[in-house]
Amino acid sequence: MTAQAAESRELAVVIGLEVHVQVETATKIFCSCSTDVGDDEPNTHTCPVCLGLPGSLPVLNEGAVEAAVKIGKAIDADIPEETTFHRKNYYYPDLPKNFQITQYDAPICQDGELEFSHEGSRRSVGIRRAHLEEDPGSIKHVREGTESLEARTCSIDRADYTLIDYNRAGTPLMEIVTRPDFRDPAEVRAFLEKLEEVLEYLGVFDPTRDGSLRIDANLSVVDAAEVGEDGEISEDVLEEANRTEVKNISSHKGAEQALSFEASRQKKLIESGRAVEQETRHFNETHGNTVGMRSKEEEKDYRYFREADLPPLQVSDWKETIPIPELPDARRKRFQSEYGLSEEAASKLTSTKQVADFYEELASEYDADLVATWVADNLLGELNYRDMAITDIEDRLNEVATLVELVADEEITAKNAREIVLRDMLDEGDDPETVVEREGLGKSSGDEVQQAVEEAIEENPDAVEDYHSGEGGAINFLVGQVMQKTGGSADPSDVNGRLREELDE
């Protein structure tokens, strides 16, 4: 095809994901080594099983299976009568056995779907399969130098040597494989955010863990004319299109960035009359681009065969006894109907399970609208401004509850609570009572406010005259004078009412 002919083609992007999710369990999937690695020394959470030493035998972790069933129920997947484990054979330094125990043609979850919102509309993406497997170890590429190890950690192309830590080897993974239903990298980001939200609600996922969620993405470019009105593309067209796999993306934002670059790269190749090479590529977060790693493996290259040391797994009856909690969409709708919240407020308040639980705890004691404003707008807004999450202050939520109580009981103005107390709490670490006492923010008594009102009227005759002449801004000026006299501790609406009462006599 000539470059001129290629330029006239309208192209469409096709994306499918393989999302690797670390399942939250106390021990690894096939041995009793702890998964609570934290900052422990490398290679201290290992045993003959997760190191793949001769003669060691795997024993399946029941908690990992239970988590897999919960995920399957949440994505409305089929959970078959029987599922099996296989060996996926390949060599890589972080895989000590030279094979990975995984699931092949009988995964524990099949044919599911997940709905998410994107640009104001609902989208549904098919989940082809979700299966259990073991995580490899972790690799750190290092360059020579006298600085700390962390400072010398670098990308593979700049490294002088590589260190391997097997503490992570054997951590339970769920690999969630979508259908090629994405047509835009922004959709991928929205999907990942929703998936992580659901996993967190299920209680099977800890986003703070190193490597807790990693994404491999397959992307190809096809003629837009091959995409049906419903967004479907035939298997033949997908088979003919050369695709690249972008490996080890570690964030929602990174996925959108990597796939945007890769889509642009492939389109430019096609538009210039060149072919897209089927290969595996690495996403360089520093430069925001993808670089070629190797030719892409095919399924046959892994030489799958049954894992003889693990019997077939039967969970079809057991799954009925495993409950799952109220999921984000259902809780969002309930918040709207039960508490009368707007869709926007309900979405903010159900963004994480911890936020939703905190809101409901406060709403059981105080006005639901007041609490919604404080949690959804004030607290989350201030946290977001500081690039923090509610998990960063989870041991101080009782202090936030105290602040809401002070506002609800009208012991402090909402303005002072928001602009002074809350910000001081987050920036300086003080508790609300300390800030209120230090800044003198307790509400002024009725006599103090009334005295300040009378003084403001007496000291500002021009503003009084403007008020009687119908100047709308005059009353606001006088309110400001009273607030200044009371150190901001008066209630502005109360001050407004008192001023009008005095001025209208």
Secondary structure, 3 states (H helix, E strand, C coil): CCHHHHHCCCEEEEEEEEEEEECCCCECCCCCCECCCCCCCCCCCCCCCCCCCCCCCCCCCHHHHHHHHHHHHHCCCECCCCECCEEEECCCCCCCCCEEEECCCCCCEEEEEEEEEECCEEEEEEEEEEEEEECCCEEEEECCCCCCHHHHECCHHHCCEEEEECCCCCCEEEEEEECCCECCHHHHHHHHHHHHHHHHHHCCCCCCCCCCEEEEEEEEEEEHHHCCCCCCCCHHHHHHCCCEEEEEECCHHHHHHHHHHHHHHHHHHHHCCCCCCCEEEEEECCCCEEEEEEECCCHHHHCCEECCCCCCECCCCHHHHCCCCCCHHHHHHHHHHHHCCCHHHHHHHCCCHHHHHHHHHHHCCCCHHHHHHHHHHHHHHHHHHCCCCHHHHHHHHHHHHHHHHHHHCCCCCHHHHHHHHHHHHHHHCCCHHHHHHHHCCCCCCHHHHHHHHHHHHHHCHHHHHHHHCCCHHHHHHHHHHHHHHCCCCCCHHHHHHHHHHHHCC
